[in-house]
Amino acid sequence: MLKIVLCDDNRHSNKEYAELISEIAKKNQLEIVISCFESGESLLFHYSDTIDQIDILYLDIIMNETNGMETAQKLRDYGCKAQIIFLTSFEDYVYEAFDVNAVQYLLKDNTSYEKFELVFLKAVKLASIRTKELFTFEFDGETGVIPIDQISYFEIWQRLITIHYDNGKIAKFYDSIEHLEQRLRKNDFVRSHRSFLVHLPYIAMFGHQSLRLKTGEVVPVGGTYIQTLKRAFSDYIARFQVYGSESFRSKEWG
């Protein structure tokens, strides 16, 4: 799942391009989440401790206080490896974009839909070949490796844990759910049930006693865990505003 950030002090521009990116992503069958900021300061504050959670960043140049170029430079100084695309009405800073290793410099009023899509897909390709965080495990003397962002949930039965990943695949290993929960807490995995650990980006809808995931899978929700799960999911949504009605439905089902 690609995490995309838009930063522009024009709220209408953020909304317009978020919808455009969502349309292109849907057309190309890409799973994304989009977060919008209206200042470089708020963006830097929000991601100060989670700088690796941005895959693609669209930045305006002229903004109040910290401009887009300064924001990009500070992000790079913090170790941000996101694919940066400048999206602006000013062409004066095009050469400075090279200093922060930007993918492209786009002019808002002089970029066609086709060009915008081409640049977006280029950034997607570059983001996808970045070193991904991997989940490693051992089973029957063999070591398995799965990209964490492909895992939708874990379930356990008598210390045998099943990994559900990549739209229907499974793998197994032995561990305790408590140890696994601690290991993956920073990766947005939360208990939904005493035997289930769910990946927050995959939640599509809350039910009365279950969750429907974006993969179509349904996992149970235990009464002991529902409030903690909902708080964790609310915090996740606050970090990544999801555009598109099919990405998440706030109403409960069932």
C-alpha positions as CSV (number, residue, x, y, z in Angstrom):
1,M,0.0,0.0,0.0
2,L,1.5,3.3,-1.1
3,K,1.4,6.2,1.3
4,I,1.2,9.5,-0.5
5,V,1.5,13.0,0.9
6,L,0.3,16.3,-0.6
7,C,1.6,19.6,0.9
8,D,0.1,22.9,-0.5
9,D,-1.2,25.9,1.4
10,N,-4.2,26.0,-1.0
11,R,-6.8,23.6,0.4
12,H,-8.7,23.4,-2.9
13,S,-5.5,22.4,-4.7
14,N,-4.8,19.7,-2.2
15,K,-8.3,18.3,-2.7
16,E,-8.2,18.6,-6.5
17,Y,-4.9,16.7,-6.8
18,A,-5.8,14.1,-4.2
19,E,-8.9,13.2,-6.2
20,L,-6.8,13.1,-9.4
21,I,-4.2,10.8,-7.9
22,S,-7.0,8.6,-6.5
23,E,-8.5,8.3,-9.9
24,I,-5.2,7.4,-11.5
25,A,-4.4,4.9,-8.8
26,K,-7.8,3.2,-9.2
27,K,-7.3,3.1,-13.0
28,N,-4.0,1.3,-12.5
29,Q,-5.2,-0.9,-9.6
30,L,-3.0,0.6,-7.0
31,E,-3.8,0.6,-3.3
32,I,-3.0,4.1,-1.8
33,V,-3.7,6.3,1.2
34,I,-3.3,10.1,0.9
35,S,-2.6,12.6,3.6
36,C,-2.8,16.4,3.0
37,F,-1.0,19.2,4.7
38,E,-1.3,23.0,4.3
39,S,2.1,24.0,5.5
40,G,5.7,22.7,5.5
41,E,5.7,23.1,9.3
42,S,2.7,20.8,9.9
43,L,4.2,18.2,7.6
44,L,7.6,18.3,9.3
45,F,6.0,18.1,12.7
46,H,3.7,15.3,11.8
47,Y,6.4,13.1,10.3
48,S,9.3,14.0,12.7
49,D,9.4,10.5,14.1
50,T,7.9,8.5,11.2
51,I,9.8,9.9,8.3
52,D,10.0,6.5,6.6
53,Q,6.2,6.3,6.2
54,I,6.1,8.6,3.1
55,D,6.4,6.9,-0.3
56,I,5.5,9.7,-2.6
57,L,5.5,13.4,-1.7
58,Y,3.9,16.2,-3.8
59,L,5.1,19.7,-2.7
60,D,4.1,23.2,-3.6
61,I,7.0,25.7,-3.7
62,I,5.6,29.0,-2.5
63,M,4.1,28.6,0.9
64,N,4.0,30.6,4.1
65,E,7.1,30.5,6.4
66,T,8.8,27.2,5.3
67,N,8.6,26.9,1.5
68,G,8.5,23.7,-0.4
69,M,12.1,23.6,-1.3
70,E,13.2,24.2,2.3
71,T,10.7,21.5,3.5
72,A,12.1,19.0,1.0
73,Q,15.7,19.8,2.1
74,K,14.8,19.3,5.8
75,L,13.0,16.0,5.0
76,R,16.1,14.8,3.2
77,D,18.3,15.9,6.2
78,Y,16.0,13.8,8.4
79,G,16.6,10.8,6.2
80,C,13.4,10.8,4.1
81,K,13.7,8.6,1.0
82,A,10.3,9.5,-0.4
83,Q,9.9,10.2,-4.1
84,I,9.5,14.0,-4.3
85,I,7.4,15.7,-7.0
86,F,7.2,19.5,-7.0
87,L,3.8,20.7,-8.1
88,T,3.8,24.4,-8.4
89,S,2.8,27.5,-10.4
90,F,6.4,28.8,-10.4
91,E,9.1,27.6,-12.6
92,D,11.9,29.6,-10.9
93,Y,13.1,26.8,-8.7
94,V,13.4,24.0,-11.2
95,Y,17.2,23.7,-11.0
96,E,17.1,23.6,-7.2
97,A,14.9,20.5,-7.4
98,F,18.0,18.5,-8.4
99,D,19.5,19.3,-5.0
100,V,16.9,17.2,-3.2
101,N,16.8,14.5,-5.8
102,A,13.3,15.2,-7.0
103,V,11.5,12.9,-9.5
104,Q,9.9,15.7,-11.4
105,Y,9.0,19.4,-11.4
106,L,5.5,19.9,-12.6
107,L,3.7,23.2,-13.4
108,K,0.1,23.2,-12.3
109,D,-1.3,25.0,-15.3
110,N,1.0,23.4,-17.9
111,T,0.8,19.7,-17.2
112,S,-1.6,17.4,-19.0
113,Y,-3.4,14.5,-17.5
114,E,-1.2,12.1,-19.4
115,K,2.0,13.8,-18.2
116,F,0.7,13.8,-14.6
117,E,-0.1,10.1,-14.8
118,L,3.2,9.3,-16.4
119,V,5.1,11.1,-13.6
120,F,3.0,9.5,-10.9
121,L,3.6,6.0,-12.3
122,K,7.3,6.7,-12.5
123,A,7.3,7.7,-8.8
124,V,5.3,4.5,-8.0
125,K,7.9,2.4,-9.7
126,L,10.7,4.0,-7.9
127,A,9.0,3.8,-4.6
128,S,8.2,0.1,-5.1
129,I,11.9,-0.8,-5.6
130,R,12.9,0.9,-2.4
131,T,14.1,-1.5,0.3
132,K,10.9,-2.7,1.9
133,E,10.7,-3.7,5.6
134,L,10.5,-7.4,5.7
135,F,8.9,-9.9,8.1
136,T,11.1,-12.9,8.7
137,F,10.1,-16.2,10.3
138,E,11.2,-19.8,10.6
139,F,9.2,-22.9,10.1
140,D,10.3,-26.6,9.7
141,G,13.9,-25.5,9.5
142,E,13.4,-23.0,6.7
143,T,13.4,-19.2,6.9
144,G,10.6,-17.2,5.2
145,V,10.5,-13.6,4.2
146,I,7.4,-11.5,3.4
147,P,7.1,-7.7,2.9
148,I,5.2,-6.3,5.8
149,D,3.0,-4.2,3.7
150,Q,1.6,-7.3,2.0
151,I,0.4,-8.8,5.3
152,S,-3.3,-8.3,6.1
153,Y,-3.5,-10.1,9.3
154,F,-2.2,-12.9,11.6
155,E,-4.2,-15.6,13.4
156,I,-3.1,-18.1,16.0
157,W,-4.2,-21.5,17.1
158,Q,-2.3,-23.3,19.8
159,R,0.9,-21.3,19.1
160,L,0.8,-22.0,15.4
161,I,0.5,-18.6,13.7
162,T,-0.9,-18.2,10.2
163,I,0.2,-15.2,8.1
164,H,-2.4,-14.0,5.6
165,Y,-0.7,-12.0,2.8
166,D,-0.7,-11.0,-0.8
167,N,-4.5,-11.4,-1.4
168,G,-5.0,-15.0,-0.3
169,K,-1.6,-16.5,0.3
170,I,-0.7,-18.0,3.7
171,A,2.4,-19.0,5.6
172,K,2.8,-20.6,9.1
173,F,5.3,-20.4,12.0
174,Y,5.3,-20.9,15.8
175,D,5.2,-18.0,18.2
176,S,3.0,-16.3,20.8
177,I,0.5,-13.7,19.8
178,E,1.8,-11.4,22.6
179,H,5.4,-11.5,21.3
180,L,4.2,-10.9,17.7
181,E,2.1,-8.0,18.9
182,Q,5.0,-6.3,20.5
183,R,7.2,-7.0,17.5
184,L,4.8,-5.4,15.0
185,R,3.3,-2.6,17.1
186,K,5.2,0.1,15.2
187,N,4.0,-1.3,11.9
188,D,0.3,-0.6,12.6
189,F,-0.7,-4.1,13.7
190,V,-3.4,-4.2,16.4
191,R,-5.2,-7.0,18.2
192,S,-8.8,-7.4,17.1
193,H,-9.4,-10.6,19.0
194,R,-7.3,-12.8,21.4
195,S,-6.3,-14.9,18.3
196,F,-6.1,-12.2,15.6
197,L,-3.7,-9.4,14.9
198,V,-4.9,-7.1,12.1
199,H,-3.0,-4.6,9.9
200,L,-4.7,-1.3,10.1
201,P,-4.2,-0.1,6.5
202,Y,-6.3,-3.1,5.3
203,I,-9.4,-2.3,7.3
204,A,-12.3,-1.4,5.1
205,M,-15.3,-1.5,7.4
206,F,-16.2,-2.2,11.0
207,G,-19.0,-4.7,11.8
208,H,-20.7,-5.5,15.0
209,Q,-18.3,-8.2,16.0
210,S,-16.1,-8.4,12.9
211,L,-14.0,-6.5,10.4
212,R,-14.2,-6.6,6.7
213,L,-10.8,-6.1,5.1
214,K,-10.0,-4.6,1.7
215,T,-9.0,-8.0,0.5
216,G,-12.6,-9.2,1.2
217,E,-11.5,-11.3,4.2
218,V,-13.5,-11.0,7.4
219,V,-11.9,-11.3,10.8
220,P,-13.5,-11.4,14.3
221,V,-13.5,-8.6,16.8
222,G,-13.5,-9.4,20.5
223,G,-15.3,-7.2,23.0
224,T,-12.1,-6.8,25.0
225,Y,-10.3,-5.3,22.1
226,I,-12.9,-3.2,20.2
227,Q,-12.3,0.2,21.9
228,T,-8.5,-0.1,21.6
229,L,-8.8,-1.2,18.0
230,K,-11.1,1.8,17.2
231,R,-8.8,4.3,18.8
232,A,-5.8,2.9,17.0
233,F,-7.7,3.0,13.7
234,S,-8.8,6.6,14.3
235,D,-5.2,7.6,15.0
236,Y,-4.2,5.8,11.7
237,I,-6.9,7.7,9.7
238,A,-5.7,11.0,11.3
239,R,-2.3,10.3,9.9
240,F,-3.5,9.2,6.5
241,Q,-6.7,10.7,5.2
242,V,-8.1,8.1,2.7
243,Y,-9.7,9.4,-0.4
244,G,-12.3,7.5,-2.4
245,S,-15.5,5.9,-1.2
246,E,-14.2,2.3,-1.8
247,S,-11.1,2.8,0.4
248,F,-12.9,2.9,3.7
249,R,-16.5,3.2,4.9
250,S,-17.0,4.7,8.3
251,K,-20.5,3.1,8.8
252,E,-20.6,-0.2,10.5
253,W,-22.1,-3.3,8.8
254,G,-23.6,-6.5,10.1
